[in-house]
Amino acid sequence: MTATIAEPLAPQRSERGDEPALPTRLRHLRDQLRRVGDRLVGYGLMLPAMSVFVVFFYVPAAFLLYISFFHWGILSSATQFVGLRNFRILFAQPLFWRSLENSAYYTLVMIPATVLLALGIALLLREAFSARRGGVWRAAVFLPHVTPVVATSIIWVWIFNPHFGLANYLLTSIGLPALGWLESTRWALPAVMIDSLWHSLGLYVIIFLGGLSRVPRDLIEVASLDGARSYRIFRRIVWPLISPTTFFVVVLATVNTWQAFSQIYTMTGGPHGGAGGPAFSTTTDALLIYQTAFIYEHFSLAAAMSLIMFGIILTLTLVQKWLSDRIVFYR
């Protein structure tokens, strides 16, 4: 009799039998509390990384936007709001327009050269070498990218020395005239481009190799059996399938080349008329920002130039994204 009376009073078990069944509202509240707890744990794990972004990216970016509208000095306590005056000063400076012209020339030459050379080397490494030998060549191609920029740029300064450099020795050995290279207003920026290509090409080759690895070899073999030539296979099969990789390389190269600084600063400084020389022929936007801020101590003007450079890079990226929606093929 006791068991018969106590049985209805016992808490009902769920179908799994591991916990008592709860009313619908209590189960809903319990699930919400679990989701909130999971989110708090996730945000806690993200907090260290997000703190780095906030401290070293978002706060400096906000402060950069702030001082671009002020007359501000790092050691001056007087801060005066000037509105768009810093931008008007920049647009009236011929050197600022010269830096934009050099940056545009540098970028427009570097992007096609980077894409064509990196893709060509990637195709060569994929087709011409076996897996064992290919690993050695991939490491050799990628090695310049991990070398210190300043150290290798100093070596390139010796290579482009107009009197005893290796570059002029090779030119004269095949009957071509020697060039002034870093001491010439015409050839100084191309010399920096050669160094930049040598240093950065390995990264883009590895990216292209990753894209080429996703191209099914069955399609290429079937097209070859049908009599398609290598050029047609590349144009109709390989190129569409690696178009997302190409788009990524173009965007990455655009951002990196427009912000080029280390090679230019190292190779054109010292006996070559100061960084950006000779005669401002290698003064790019990034280099002029550095000189304006840390040499001439016009931080507000440098901040305004940084915003303009950000706007240019953002515009180029949006244009590339607009084009990619029409020519990039996503499987």
PyMOL commands that set and color helices and strands:
alter all, ss='L'
color gray80, all
select helices_A, chain A and resi 2-9+24-67+85-91+94-128+131-146+149-159+166-173+181-183+188-212+217-225+230-241+243-258+262-267+270-272+285-294+299-327
alter helices_A, ss='H'
color red, helices_A
select strands_A, chain A and resi 70-71+80-81
alter strands_A, ss='S'
color yellow, strands_A
deselect
rebuild
show_as cartoon
